[in-house]
Amino acid sequence: LKQQIEIQHREKDRAAEAIGLANLGYAYVQLGQYELGCAALEQSLEVGQSIGAERSNAYNRLNLGLAY
């Protein structure tokens, strides 16, 4: 997941980068690594907000709620 995020960032595909960060954050949350999960989800939310990805942002907020 981290490699995918790096590639998408390098390619300037912000939507795919946001999705990758969300997936990484959710995986961390599922593994009980809540701080890492929240950090990735919050970063995904920032990227999503910058491009107007409302659906992605809604899922990120749900997953942040799960993590908290």
N, C-alpha and C positions, 0 to 999 in steps of 0.2 A: 504494500500500500504506500509506503514512504517513497519508493522508487517511482510509482505512478504519479504521485503528487509532484515530485521533483520534475518529472518529464512534462507534465501538464503546465507547471509554472514556467518552465523554460520555453515551452511552445506558446505561452500566453493564452492558453485555453482556460479561462477563469471558471467557466461553468464546470468543467471536468475536474479542475483543481478543488473546487468547493465540494463536489460530490466525494472525491477521494478523501478530503479532510473529514467529512461527515462519516464516511465508512470507517476511517481510522479511529475517530473519536468513539463511535459506537462499539467497535471491537475492544477498545481499552475499557470502556464501561462494562462490557460483558465479562471482561477478565478481572473486574474489581479494581482497576487502576483508574480511579475516578478523577484524580487531578489531571492526569495525562488526557483522559477522555474529555473532560471539560475544556481543557486548553485547545484541543483539536476542534471540538465542536464550536467553540467561540470564534476560532480563526475561520472556520467554514462559514459561520454566520456573518462575519465581517466581509468576506469575499462575496458571499451571496447578496448582501445588502448593497455592495458596490456595483453589482450588475443587475439588481432588481429581480433576483431569483426568489420570488415569494413562496413558492411551494417548497423549495429546498429549505428556506428559512423556517417555515412552519415545522418541518420534520426536525430541524436542528433544535428548535425550542422544545419540542416534545422530548427529544433525547437528552437535552440538558435537564429537563424536569426529572427524567428517569435517573440521571446521574446524581442530582441533588437529593 
